[in-house]
Amino acid sequence: MAAIVAGQHNTDIKAQKTRLLKQGKTKMQALGAAMRKLSQICFGVVKNQTEYLPQVS
C-alpha cells in the first residue's frame, strides 16, 4: 500500500515507475521495484539519521 502511494507522490519513485513502464515492464514489476526503493530510502534515513532529500527535482 505504501509503495502505491509513493508511486503517486514521491518524485524519485514516480520517475522510476514511469521509466520502467516505458521500458515495457508490467505494472507489478514496477510496483515491486517501487517497494524495494522505498525500503532502501527508509533504511538509509534511519541508518544515517538524516532528512530524506529527493534526487529527482
N, C-alpha and C positions, 0 to 999 in steps of 0.2 A: 504494500500500500504506500509506503514512504517513497519508494522508487518511482511510482506513478506520479505522485505529486511533485517530486523533484524533477521529473522529466518535463513538467509543465512550467515550473517556476525557477529552477536553478539554471543559470546560463551555461555552466560547464556541461552539465548532464544533458541539457536540451540540445546543445551543439553536437555532442557525441551521438545522441539518439538520431538526429536528423542526418548526420554523416553516415551512420550505419544503415539507415533505411534507404538512403540514396545508393549505397553500395549493393543493395539487394538483399540485405539481411531481413529476417522475419521480425515481426513486432515482439515476439517472445525473446528472440536473441538480443534485440536492442534493450528490452526490459532487464534481461539478465546482466547485460553489461552495465546498465544504469544501477542495478543493485550492488554490483561489485564496486563501482566507482564511488557510490555513496558510502559504502562501508569503509573504503580506503580514506575518503575525506574525513569521516568521523574518527577513525583511528589516528590519523595524522594530527587532528586538532587536539585530541585527548593526550597523545604522546608528547607533543611539543608544547602544550599549554598555550597555544596562540589562537588568535582570531582567524577564521576562515576568510581567505581573500580569493575571489574567483579569478581564474587565469584568463577566461574569455571576457571581453568587455562588451 
